[in-house]
Amino acid sequence: MGVVAKRSSMTFYSDGECHYSHRVRIVLAEKGVTVDIVDAGGEHMPAELADLNPYNSLPTMLDRDLVLYENKVMMEYLDERFPHPPLLPVYPVARGSSRQYIYRIERDWCVLVDTITQGTNQKAVEKARKELRESLIAIAPIFAEKPFFMSDEFTLVDCCMAPILWRLPVLGIEIPNTKQTKPLLNYMDTLFERESFQESLSEAEHEMRSGKASS
């Protein structure tokens, strides 16, 4: 897949099933960057990746002579290199808050997603699944306050949230439709209907919701 526009050209080595790769693809789509997306992962790791990235890991981004292999660095680099639309607030205090939210998403939720997807210990998987579901339900009311994650504008924080929320069905997590969870469910609809999100989806991600990606 490719995100088409008339700005720059770069190569993005992406795992079509990984939420860390997905968050960067959302940023690429938001920025309208012309990018060659190489779908990799598992037994399909490109031979050149080991030469580019000392960890031979995904995602990896190549922009001319620059190689990046940490997803948060990639997102902020793209936001600075292509400043419109901005995906981090202008003011330092607000930027700091956004970075702190991303840190908490990774500490509180990404580790649980990784535990579930790795699936090496069934007891740990069930525990992580229960914690993630309960945590999302508990935080659901905050989405009634603003249209996006603690913000009036779509930001990098939402780019980190969207891939997790999209994967809930394949993670074995169902959010009940209640008065408490309605703001979260509305937030999810807002994210999933966004044009950049639709453009960001890999073939594997389309299948995660049984063909509902383009609905």
N, C-alpha and C positions, 0 to 999 in steps of 0.2 A: 504494500500500500504506500501511497505517497500523499503528502500534504502539499497542495499546489498553490503557488503565489509567485510574485515577481520580485523577490528580495535578494536572497542569497542562496548559495548551494552548499550543502554539507551532507555528511553521511552519519546516520544514526543506527547503530547496531542495537536491536531491540528484541526483547523476549515478549512475544505476543500474548503470553499468559501472565506476565509479571506486573504487579501493580506499580512497582518502581519505574519500570519502562513506560508504563501507561501514563503516569503523571507527566513525564517529559514530553510524550507525544501530544498531550493536551496543550502544553505550553507552545509547542511548535505550531499546532493548529490555531491557537489564539493569535499568535504573532504572524500567521500567514507565511511561514518560512518555506521556501523550496528546499526539500530535503529528500535524499535517497534513503529510504528506510529498509534496512536489511533485517529481515525476520530471522532470528537465530534462537539458540537455546537447545538444551539437551544434547543430542548427538549431531546437531547441525551448527556447531560453532565454526565460524569462518576461520580459515587457517591464518589469515593476516591479523586476527584479533590479538593473538598472543604477542605479536610484535608491537602492536599499538598500546596495549594495556598490560602492565606487569602482573595484574591479577587475573587476566584472561576472563573478565567478568562482564556481565550485562547489567544495565545498559552502558554503552560506550559511545561517545560522540566525537566525530572528527570534523573539524572546521579548519580547512587549509592545513597549517602546521600544528594547530592546537588539538590536543587529545584530552578529553575529559572523561573520567570514569567514576564520578560520584554524582548521583542524581540531583541532589540539592544544589551542588555547584553548577550543574548544567542548567537548571531552571533559573538561577539568578544570573548566570552568564547570558542566557537568552533574553532575559528581561532587560539587561543593561545594553546588550548589543542591538536589540530591536525594541526601543523604548515605547512604542505605541502598539497596542494599548498597554499602559503600565499595569503590572500584576503585583507590585508591592507599593504600599503607600509612600508618599513623597517625604513625609516628616519622620525623623529618626525614632521618635517614641512609638509611632504607629508601626513603623518597619520592624522595630524590636519586638513589638507585640505579635506581629505576624510570624516572625521567625520562632518565637516562643511557642505559638500555637502549633507550628509544624513539628517542633521538637516534641511537644506533648503527644501529638498524633502518632509519632513514631514510637515513643516510649509506651504509650497506653494502648494503642490499637494495632500498629503495624507488626509489633512483635507477636500479637495474638494471631493476626492473619498469617504470618510466616509459620507459626506453630501448626496451624490447621492445614495449610497447604503442603507442608513437609510431611505431615502425617506419620512420623516415625514412632510415636507413642500414643496409642489410642486414648489412654486415660488423660494425657496432657492435651490431646486434641479436644476432647469433650469439655475439659475444664476451660480451655481457651475459647471455645465456641460459646459456652455459657457466659463467660466474663464479657466477651465482645457484645453479645446480644444485650445483656443487662446494662452495660455501660452506654450503649447507643440509645436505649430506651430512656435511661436516666437523664441523658443530656438533651433529648429531643425537644423539650420546651424552649430551649434557647433560640431555636430557629424561628420562633414566632416574633422575635425582636427585630431581626434584620433579614433581608432576602438571601444573604450569603453568610458564610461562617464569620459571625461577629463583625460583619462589614456590609456596607451598602453597595459595594462593588465586588465583582468577581476577582479573586486574588490567587496567589500561589497556594494559599491554604486550601482553597476549594479544589485546586488541581491535585492536591494530596488526598483530599477526602473522597472525591468522585470515584477513583478506581476501587477504593475499599467498598463503598456503598454499592457499586455496580456488581461486585463479586459476591454479595451476600447470599444469593441463591446457591452458588456452587460451594460456598463455605458451609452450607447447611444451616443458614440463619434466616429466619423469617421475622420481620418486624410487624407486630399486630397493628391493625388499623383501629386506633383508639383516640380519644380526645387528647391524651398525652402525647402520642406519637405523631399526630397529624402534621405538626410543623416540620418534623423530620421527613415525613413522606412527601410533603409539598416541596421541601428543599431538594430531595432526590429527583423529583420530577423536573424541577427547574434546571438542575445540572444536566440530566440526561437528555433534555430537549434542546440544550444549547448546541448550536451548529458546530462549534469547535469540538465538543465532546463526541458528537456523531462522527466527525471526520477522523477523530483520533483512534477509533475502534479498530482493532485488528480482527482478522477472521475468527480467531479463537475467542475473542471477547464478544463478538456478535453472537456466537453460539452459547455463551454463558447465560443468556436470557432467552434461549429457545426461539431465536429469530425475532425477538421484540426490539432489537436495537434500533431499527429504523421506524418504529411505530410512533 
